[in-house]
Amino acid sequence: MSDFKIFEYEINTAKLPAGSTGPVFVMLADLHNHSYGEENERLAEAIFAQEPDAVLVARSEEHTSELQS
């Protein structure tokens, strides 16, 4: 079973009204060929704990050709 890391970043912008909170995003990357518990349960729980507005998935360049064929 593989392990994963969680990094948190806060981005401040004058485009949001004072005192408001912006959206929460979870970005997933480099997860191919790894297991994070049965049916990736550990990963799913970590994602849900962040209460994201959206989950984004990045793909690595090395796997781009697989998607294009």
N, C-alpha and C positions, 0 to 999 in steps of 0.2 A: 504494500500500500504506500502511495506517495504522500508527501507532505506539500503544503502550499503556504504562501505568505500573503499577508494582508497589509497593504500600504494605504494610508489615508492622506488625502490632500485636500486642503481648503483653498478655494479660489475666490478672492474678493473682487467685486466689480461695482462700479458706480451705476451700472445699468439696472441693479435691483434696488427697490425702495429700502430706505434705512430700516433696520430691524427685521427685515424679512429673511427667510432662509431660501436658498436656491434648491434646485433639484439634486437628488442623490443618485449617482451613477455607480454601477459596479462594472469594472472592465475585466474580462477574462482573457488570458493569453497563455500560450504554450501549454495547453492542457492535453494535447494529443498523446495517446499511448500511456496514459496514467490512470490509476484507479484511486479514488478518494473515498473509500468505504464501499459497502455493498450498495449498488446502484448510485454511486457517488453521493451518498447521503451526507457525509461530512461537508462536502463542498456545497451542497444545496442548503444545508443548515447555516453555513457561514454567509451565504448570499442573502438568505431570508433575514438573518439577524441585522443586516445593514439597512433593511427596509428601503430598498432602492426604488426610484421612480422608473429606472430603465436599467437593463443589463446589456452591456455591449460586449461583443466577442471579436477579438482581433485575430487575424490569421497570420501565420508566418510566411515569409516569401518563399521558403523552400517547399511549401505545400500548395502554392498557387497553381503550378502546372497540373496538379491532380484535379483541381476544380475546373480547369479549362478544357480538359480532354473529354 
